[in-house]
Amino acid sequence: MIYITRREVFAASHRLYNPDLPEEQNEAIYDKCANKNGHGHNYILEVVVAGEIDPVTGYVLDLKDLKRIIKDNVIKKVDHKHLNHDVDFMTGIIPTAENICVAIWHQIADKLPSGRLYSVKLYETENNYVEYRG
């Protein structure tokens, strides 16, 4: 088994807020991240695909194909967008790093022509990141 990784970056804004909770409780849970106008991050996304090396091509998956899959299904939808309002696959989801990571997984897992999605890692800051392995 070998693992290949594609890294992408995008900028997006979001507001952490649960509409089912009162304002005071949202502020207690999410602190400054519940700001009514939202706030932004420069996210780093790492997508890891696992598989066997194809003896004909020498690839698990051509990284150009993985780049295109990520760009078409994730980056074009989230880059310079407000995750609460502009991103179809985030509708009705509190855009925590955890939920964004899982949602990205679902955007690409069934689009790989070879290999299997092993993990999606999302850095929200240089010190904070989440990883989802399905």
N, C-alpha and C positions, 0 to 999 in steps of 0.2 A: 504494500500500500504506500502510495506517495501522495503528498499534499501540495497543492499549488495555491498561491494567494494573489489576489488582485486588490490593490489599494486605490481608493478614490477619495476625493474630498468634496464637500459641499457646504454651503452656508445656508442656514435656515433659521427662522424664528419660531417660537412657540410660547404658549402660556400653559402652565400646569394649573389645572383647575377642574374640579369635579362639579358639574352643574347640579348634582343631587345633594350637595352639601351647602350649608350656609357660608356666606362670605368669610365670617370669622374663622370657621373651621378650615376653609381653604387656605387662609393666610397662616394659620397655625401649622398646617401640614406642609405647605409648599413655600412658605416664607416669601422672599422677594421674587421667586419664580411664578407666583400667582399674580404678578403685576398685570393690571387690566390691559395694558398695551403690549404685553409679552416682552420677550428678550430673545437674543440670538446667540448662535454658536457657529463656529467653524468646525464642522464634524469631520472626522476621519473614519472611513468605512473600510474594513478588511473582510473580503469574502474568500473563504477557503473551500476548495473542492478536493475531494479524495477520490482516488481511483488507481487502477492499474495502468501502466504505460502501454499504449498501443504499439505493437512491434513494427507496424508499418509507418506510422507518423512520428513515433517517439514522444508523443504527447499523451497526457491524461485528457486534456482539453486545451485546444489552442487558446492561449491567453488573449489573442485578439477577439475571439468569440466571447470569452468571459467578459472582457471590457465592454463589448457591444451590448451584451445582455444586461449588465449592471447599468450602463448609461441609459438604455432605452426603457428599462423597467423601474429604475429608481432615480438616478441622478437627474434626468430631465424633468421628473415630477416633483422633486424636493428642492433642487438648488435655487436659492434666492426666493423661496416661498415661505408662507406662514403655514406651519404644519397643521394647525387647528382649522384653518379655513380654506386652504388652497390645494390640499393633497387628498385625492379621492380615497386612497387606501388607508388614510388615517381618520376618516370620518367616524365620529362617535367614540374615538379612542383617546384617552388622556396621553399626550405625547411625551411621556417619560422616556428616557434613554432605553429602558427595558422594553417598553411597548413599541418604540420605533424599530428596535432591532428585530423583534419578532415579526413585525409587519414587513420589514425588508426581506426577511427569510421567505415569507409567503409570496413575495413578488417575484422571486427568482428560482425557488426550489424546483419547480416543474418545467423550467425553461432550458435546463442544461442538456445538450445533446449527448454528453458522455460524462462519466464520473458521477459523483453524488455530492450534494451540498453537505459539507462537514460542519462549518461554523460561519456565523456572521458576527463580527466584532465591530462595535461602534464606540469611538472615542468622542465624548461630549466636550471634554477638556483634556489637557495634557495629563492630568492626574486621575480623571474619572472615565472609566469605560465599562461597557457591558459586553457579554458574549453569549450567544445563543447557539445551541447545537441540536435544535429540533426536538 
